[in-house]
Amino acid sequence: MHSLNSCLGKLSSNSKSFWVVFSSFSSLSLSSNPEPERALIDYLVSTFNFSKSKAICVTNRYRCTKSPENPRAVFLFLQNLGFSTADIQSTARVFPQILFAKIETTLKPKFEFFQDVGLVGSDLGKFMSKSSSILTNSLDKKCNVIVQSESRLSSNIAFLESCGIVGSQLSVLLKRKPRLFSLPESSLKKLVSRASILGFSIDSRMFVHGLYSVSCLSDDTIERKLKLLKSFGYSGNECMEVLTRAPSLLRTSEKKLKQGLDFFLFSVKLKKEALVRRPWYLQRSLEDRVIPRYRVIQIIKSKRLLRKEPSFLYGLDLTEEVFLEKYISKFRDHAEELLVAYKGHMLIWFIYSLFI
């Protein structure tokens, strides 16, 4: 004891010597821990594009797995289900726990469940690459992720089916908005109620699109869109008709929606009833499609190039190729003027690019 105290006393008097010894002792202590299995680390890096530090961290978390055997088996299992390599890598990087799950008892039953509701092959792969934490049950209980219970998932699917969302519609919703299936049933019912109030009937095939749009937006945002429509003279019933015909209009920015309403109602002078019947026109690009075609139609009208006055809305529905053929190339004597009106901004940029 005396010699030990004497040694410590000498080390304390020479701080540099003390820290040299301390550092050596620390390194020895750390190196006494077993190094993670090198083959497993290399496999995670080469196959799933893990960084080396993440591969070591993941391997340390699952010390019971000392070889790449299970991750390799999971890779092949997912590949056989139709997952692309990119989807497998994405799934593993977001949710590495899946690589250490038991295939027969944990993964198979869960994937069979999703296949039963219509998610198969590459669709299943894309869905799982974004929502792999839905497999948390029976995996690592310590991970800090939201645990999705199968009972809630089953309950929500049953509820949506009772609302008429079945088959391919259910699988599409599951792919586009998987978060809906993890919501408390009360929250899901609130969204369904909101969609119904906006005029979407559960008897209509548009209901699923309405529910999806409503789930993407806050109540305040929806109210602002309705208020905007009403400011242009639309009644409550007309607003509902517009939305049920084009549910994605809810997700259109307020700026684009206002510009579209201004142009169609005040420049084109359409009756608002026309936009009630065809509200998807408000989602078309004003700059690239609507305004250029309007210019062309106006020139044709002013020059009386057709016996029967052309319909702007009819021209708006045509494909690019057909529109060019019917309203530009057909009039050879005026083709240059019409083409400049239609693609003037593009022609100017093309000519400019020839000289730079």
C-alpha positions in Angstrom: 0.0 0.0 0.0 2.9 2.3 0.9 4.6 1.8 -2.4 1.3 2.3 -4.3 0.8 5.6 -2.5 4.3 6.6 -3.2 3.9 5.9 -6.9 0.7 7.9 -7.1 2.3 10.7 -5.3 5.2 10.9 -7.8 2.7 10.7 -10.8 0.6 13.5 -9.2 3.7 15.8 -8.9 4.4 15.2 -12.6 1.1 15.9 -14.4 2.5 15.0 -17.8 3.5 11.5 -16.6 0.2 11.1 -14.9 -1.8 11.7 -18.1 0.4 9.5 -20.2 -0.2 6.6 -17.8 -3.9 7.4 -17.5 -4.3 7.5 -21.3 -2.6 4.2 -21.6 -4.9 2.7 -19.0 -8.0 4.1 -20.7 -7.0 2.7 -24.1 -6.4 -0.7 -22.5 -9.8 -0.6 -20.8 -11.6 0.3 -24.1 -9.7 -2.2 -26.1 -10.8 -4.9 -23.7 -14.3 -4.7 -25.1 -14.8 -7.1 -28.0 -14.7 -5.4 -31.4 -17.9 -5.7 -33.5 -17.9 -8.5 -36.0 -15.9 -7.1 -39.0 -17.7 -9.1 -41.6 -21.1 -7.8 -40.5 -19.8 -4.2 -40.5 -18.4 -4.6 -44.0 -21.6 -6.2 -45.3 -23.8 -3.3 -43.9 -21.4 -0.8 -45.6 -21.1 -2.5 -49.0 -24.7 -3.8 -49.4 -26.8 -1.0 -47.7 -24.5 2.0 -48.1 -24.2 2.5 -44.4 -21.5 4.9 -43.3 -18.8 3.0 -41.3 -19.8 4.8 -38.1 -23.5 3.9 -38.5 -22.6 0.3 -39.3 -20.6 0.0 -36.1 -23.3 1.7 -34.1 -26.0 -0.7 -35.5 -23.8 -3.7 -35.0 -23.1 -2.7 -31.4 -26.9 -2.5 -30.8 -27.4 -6.0 -32.0 -24.5 -7.8 -30.3 -26.4 -11.1 -30.4 -25.8 -11.1 -34.2 -22.2 -11.7 -35.0 -22.3 -12.4 -38.7 -24.1 -11.0 -41.8 -26.2 -14.2 -42.1 -29.5 -12.7 -40.9 -29.2 -9.3 -42.8 -28.3 -11.3 -45.9 -31.4 -13.5 -45.5 -33.6 -10.4 -45.0 -32.1 -8.9 -48.2 -33.0 -12.0 -50.2 -36.4 -12.2 -48.6 -37.3 -8.6 -49.6 -35.8 -9.1 -53.0 -38.0 -12.1 -53.6 -41.0 -10.0 -52.6 -40.2 -7.6 -55.5 -38.3 -4.9 -53.7 -35.7 -3.1 -55.8 -32.2 -2.8 -54.4 -32.8 0.9 -53.9 -35.9 0.3 -51.8 -34.2 -2.4 -49.7 -31.3 0.0 -49.0 -33.7 2.9 -48.2 -35.7 0.6 -45.9 -32.6 -0.6 -44.1 -31.1 2.8 -43.7 -34.2 4.3 -42.2 -35.1 1.3 -40.1 -32.0 -1.0 -39.6 -33.9 -3.1 -37.1 -35.5 -4.9 -40.0 -32.2 -6.6 -40.8 -32.1 -8.4 -37.5 -35.8 -9.5 -37.4 -36.8 -13.1 -37.6 -38.2 -13.7 -41.1 -40.7 -16.5 -40.4 -42.2 -15.3 -37.2 -41.9 -11.5 -37.5 -41.6 -10.3 -41.2 -43.6 -12.9 -43.1 -46.9 -12.4 -41.3 -46.6 -8.6 -41.5 -45.8 -8.5 -45.2 -48.6 -11.0 -45.9 -50.9 -8.6 -44.2 -50.0 -5.7 -46.5 -50.2 -8.0 -49.5 -53.7 -8.9 -48.5 -54.7 -5.2 -48.8 -53.3 -4.9 -52.2 -49.7 -3.8 -51.7 -47.4 -6.2 -53.7 -44.1 -6.2 -55.6 -42.5 -2.8 -56.3 -45.5 -1.0 -54.8 -44.9 -2.7 -51.5 -41.2 -1.9 -51.8 -41.8 1.8 -52.3 -44.3 1.9 -49.5 -42.0 0.2 -47.0 -39.0 2.3 -48.0 -40.9 5.3 -46.6 -42.9 3.6 -43.8 -40.7 0.8 -42.6 -41.2 1.7 -38.9 -44.7 0.2 -39.3 -42.9 -3.1 -38.7 -41.7 -2.2 -35.2 -43.8 -4.8 -33.5 -41.8 -7.7 -32.2 -38.6 -6.0 -33.2 -36.3 -4.0 -31.0 -38.4 -2.7 -28.1 -35.8 -0.1 -27.1 -35.8 1.9 -30.3 -37.1 5.4 -30.1 -39.8 5.1 -32.8 -43.6 5.2 -32.8 -44.9 1.7 -32.4 -47.6 0.9 -34.8 -50.0 -1.7 -33.5 -51.5 -4.2 -35.8 -54.8 -3.9 -34.1 -55.0 -0.1 -34.9 -53.9 -0.8 -38.5 -56.6 -3.5 -38.9 -59.2 -1.3 -37.2 -58.5 1.7 -39.5 -58.5 -0.5 -42.6 -61.9 -1.9 -41.5 -63.2 1.6 -40.9 -62.1 2.9 -44.3 -63.6 -0.2 -46.0 -66.9 0.7 -44.3 -66.6 4.1 -46.0 -66.3 2.5 -49.4 -62.5 2.7 -49.7 -61.7 -0.9 -50.8 -59.4 -2.8 -53.1 -57.2 -0.7 -55.3 -58.4 2.5 -53.7 -57.3 1.2 -50.3 -53.8 0.2 -51.5 -53.4 3.6 -53.3 -54.3 5.4 -50.1 -51.9 3.2 -48.1 -49.1 4.1 -50.6 -49.8 7.8 -50.7 -50.7 8.5 -47.1 -49.5 5.7 -44.8 -49.8 8.0 -41.8 -53.6 7.7 -42.0 -53.4 4.1 -41.0 -51.5 4.9 -37.8 -53.9 7.6 -36.6 -56.2 7.1 -33.6 -59.6 6.1 -34.9 -61.1 9.3 -33.6 -58.7 11.4 -35.7 -59.4 9.3 -38.8 -63.2 9.7 -38.2 -62.7 13.4 -37.9 -61.0 13.5 -41.3 -63.7 11.4 -42.9 -66.3 13.7 -41.4 -64.5 16.8 -42.7 -64.4 15.2 -46.2 -68.2 14.5 -46.0 -68.9 18.1 -44.9 -67.1 19.4 -48.0 -69.5 17.3 -50.2 -67.6 14.1 -50.8 -70.0 11.2 -50.6 -68.8 7.8 -49.3 -70.8 6.3 -52.2 -68.6 8.1 -54.7 -65.2 6.9 -56.1 -64.0 10.4 -55.5 -64.3 10.1 -51.8 -60.8 8.6 -51.4 -59.3 11.5 -53.3 -61.2 13.9 -51.1 -60.1 12.2 -47.9 -56.5 12.3 -49.2 -56.6 16.0 -49.9 -58.3 16.8 -46.6 -55.6 14.8 -44.8 -52.9 16.9 -46.3 -54.2 20.2 -45.2 -55.2 22.0 -42.0 -58.8 23.1 -41.4 -57.6 26.8 -41.6 -56.0 26.2 -45.0 -59.2 24.6 -46.3 -61.3 27.4 -45.0 -59.0 30.0 -46.8 -59.5 28.1 -50.1 -63.3 28.1 -49.7 -63.2 31.8 -48.7 -61.2 32.5 -51.9 -63.7 30.7 -54.1 -66.6 32.5 -52.4 -64.9 35.9 -53.0 -65.3 35.2 -56.7 -69.0 34.7 -56.3 -69.3 31.0 -55.8 -72.0 29.8 -53.4 -71.4 27.1 -50.8 -73.0 24.5 -52.9 -70.9 25.5 -55.9 -67.8 25.3 -53.9 -68.6 21.8 -52.9 -69.3 20.8 -56.5 -66.0 22.3 -57.6 -64.1 20.3 -55.0 -65.9 17.0 -55.5 -65.1 17.3 -59.3 -61.5 18.2 -58.6 -60.4 17.3 -55.1 -56.7 18.0 -55.8 -57.8 21.7 -56.2 -57.6 21.9 -52.4 -53.9 21.3 -52.7 -53.4 24.0 -55.3 -51.7 27.1 -53.9 -53.9 30.1 -53.1 -51.7 32.2 -55.4 -52.2 29.9 -58.4 -55.9 29.5 -57.6 -56.5 33.2 -57.5 -54.5 33.8 -60.7 -56.5 31.1 -62.5 -59.8 32.5 -61.3 -58.8 36.1 -62.3 -57.7 35.0 -65.8 -60.7 32.7 -66.6 -63.4 34.9 -65.2 -62.1 38.4 -66.1 -59.7 37.9 -69.1 -61.4 35.0 -70.9 -64.8 36.1 -69.4 -66.0 32.6 -68.8 -69.2 32.2 -66.8 -68.3 30.9 -63.4 -70.7 27.9 -64.0 -68.2 26.8 -66.7 -65.5 26.4 -64.0 -67.9 24.6 -61.8 -68.3 22.0 -64.5 -64.6 21.9 -65.4 -62.7 23.1 -62.3 -59.5 21.2 -63.3 -58.8 24.1 -65.7 -57.7 26.0 -62.6 -54.8 23.5 -62.1 -53.4 24.0 -65.6 -50.3 26.1 -66.0 -51.2 29.6 -67.0 -47.8 30.4 -68.4 -47.1 27.2 -70.3 -50.5 26.2 -71.5 -53.5 28.4 -70.8 -52.4 31.8 -71.8 -50.4 30.7 -74.9 -53.4 28.8 -76.3 -55.7 31.7 -75.5 -53.5 34.0 -77.5 -53.6 31.7 -80.5 -57.3 31.3 -80.4 -57.7 35.1 -80.2 -55.6 35.6 -83.3 -57.6 33.0 -85.2 -60.8 34.7 -84.2 -59.6 38.2 -85.0 -58.4 37.1 -88.5 -61.5 35.0 -89.0 -59.3 32.0 -90.1 -62.1 29.6 -89.4 -65.7 29.7 -90.5 -66.9 28.6 -87.1 -65.5 30.5 -84.2 -63.0 28.2 -82.3 -63.7 27.2 -78.7 -61.0 28.1 -76.3 -62.0 25.4 -73.8 -62.0 22.8 -76.6 -58.5 23.9 -77.6 -57.4 23.8 -74.0 -58.2 20.1 -73.8 -56.2 19.1 -76.8 -52.8 17.4 -76.7 -49.8 19.5 -77.7 -49.5 17.7 -81.0 -53.1 18.0 -82.0 -53.3 21.7 -81.0 -50.3 22.5 -83.1 -51.8 20.7 -86.1 -55.3 22.2 -85.8 -54.5 25.7 -84.8 -51.0 26.6 -86.1 -49.5 24.4 -88.9 -52.9 24.3 -90.6 -52.6 28.1 -91.4 -49.4 28.3 -93.3 -49.7 32.0 -94.2 -50.1 32.8 -90.5 -48.1 30.0 -88.9 -45.2 32.2 -87.9 -47.4 34.7 -86.1 -49.4 32.0 -84.4 -46.2 30.1 -83.4 -44.7 33.3 -81.9 -47.9 33.8 -79.9 -47.9 30.2 -78.7 -44.2 29.7 -78.0 -42.9 33.2 -78.2 -41.0 33.1 -74.9 -39.4 29.8 -75.9 -38.4 31.0 -79.4 -36.8 34.1 -78.0 -34.7 32.0 -75.6 -33.8 29.6 -78.4 -32.6 32.4 -80.7 -30.7 34.0 -77.9 -29.0 30.7 -77.0 -27.6 30.5 -80.6 -25.5 33.6 -80.0 -24.1 32.8 -76.6 
